Amino acid sequence: MRLTRPSRRTAAVAAVLALGCAGGTVLAVGLADGEQPAAAAGSPDPVAAATAAPPHVEEAQPTLPPEGVVLPTPSSDVHVVVPGLELDLPVLPLTPRNGTINPPTLTAAYWLDPYGDPVGSPEQADNTLYLAAHSTGTGEYGFDPLMQSDGGGSTLEAGDVIEVSTPQGTVDYTVERTERYAKGELPGATEVWEASPGRLVLITCFQRGGGRASTENLVVFAES
């Protein structure tokens, strides 16, 4: 399934809908609406399993804006930055609704609010910080810079630095490894979902290049 651009006739509608209905990475965390996972931020047992049911990631191809339309970038005082890739995205909280998380825009990353929050120093962390964002394969949006344009693999390597900045300070996370998981494999990947204070996990759809449909997720593991 190729990414699609609306016709000029639908440009105005697409520009309005892009913030709320873009589709993309959906994290189903196995929670009832309002229910908190066992190791939600602030819980008394932050090193317990992050959720009673294995999460999974579903992907709907986001619709790109028409040529010449610039999508707005949300404002946030929290940012994720990869200096080596010139990536700088605002980061906003996203709370599970009916057990799912769906980033509403192509131009920001989102942290899973019931889990680890962005912190100003490593010792403040009480859980894994999960950041999810769209990717489109165009190099223009979300976590696109994390992947080679030809679908050859990740542009991140062990030792690369990812910065998460907050008003209280900036934490540098060092990439340990990147992994690709088939869409059906991620729910059983316990190494992804375990609570680990001071750890950062980035999740996005792995784009194979050439407009081909994504069949995998790219996961980046980093430690402060």
Secondary structure, 3 states (H helix, E strand, C coil): CCCCCCCHHHHHHHHHHCCCCCCCEEEECCCCCCCCCCCCCCCCCCCCECCCCCCEEEECCCCCCCCCCCCCCCCCCCEEEEHHHCEEEEEEEECCECCEECCCCCCCEEEECCCCCCCCCHHHCCCCEEEECCCCCCCCCCCHHHECCCCCCECCCCCCEEEEEECCEEEEEEEEEEEEEECCCHHHCHHHHECCCCEEEEEEEECCCCCCCCCEEEEEEEEC
